[in-house]
Amino acid sequence: MSSPREYTETLIRAVLYGNKAAVRQILAQGADPNARDKHGVIALDYAIRSGHLEIADILRQAGNNPFVEEEISWC
């Protein structure tokens, strides 16, 4: 993986599949647990909506903060 977007997409796929080992590995490789996908959703939201509560705990322990605001550009 080379870009932050790739990390985010891969992390979210692992979350949706309920793959705890992959989630841990992707986070260890530097994925940002607070990064949002193209829909503005973070991995924690997907974990909770999918019923993967153990993964939600992994994301919270990795520094996930559901209250992080999306950066807004006023240019």
N, C-alpha and C positions, 0 to 999 in steps of 0.2 A: 504494500500500500504506500502510496506516495503523497496523497493530498488529504487534508483534514476531512473533506467531503467523503472520500473513500472510506476513511476510518469510521465516520458517522454512519454511513450506509451499511457497512459491514457489521458494526456494533448493533444497529437496529435489527438487521436480519437475524443475528444470533439471539437477540432478545425475543423476537417474535417466534423463533423456533424453540425457545426455552433451553438453549444450549449454554449451561452455566460455565463449562470449561472454556468455550470459545469467548464468552463475555469477559471472563477473567484474563484470557490471553490478549484479547484486543485492547483491553484497558491497560495491561502491562506494557503493550507496545506503544502506548501514548495517546490512545483515543480520549477525547474530552467527553466525560459523561454528561456535560451540560450543553453540548453542541446540539443544535436543532437541525432537523431534516428540512427538505424543501417545502414541507407543509407547516413548519414552525413547531414541530413536536419533538420533545426530548425522549431519550430511550426509557427513562423512568416512567413516562406516561404510557408507553407501549407495554412495558412490563406489567404495570398495574392493570391496564385494560385487558391484557391477555391472561391475567391470573397467575403470572410468574412472580410470586411474591418473594421467593428466595433470590431471584435475580434483581428485584427491586432493592433488596437489602444489600446485595453486592454493589449495585450502582451507588447507593447512599454511602456505603463505606468507602467508595472510590472518590468521594467528594461531590457527588451529585447534589445540586441545590435546585429544587423545583421553583424557587423564587428568583432565579437569575433572569433578569430582563433581557429581552432580545435587543441587540444594538440597533439603534435607529440612526440613519444618516439623514441629515437635514440639508444636504447639498442640492 
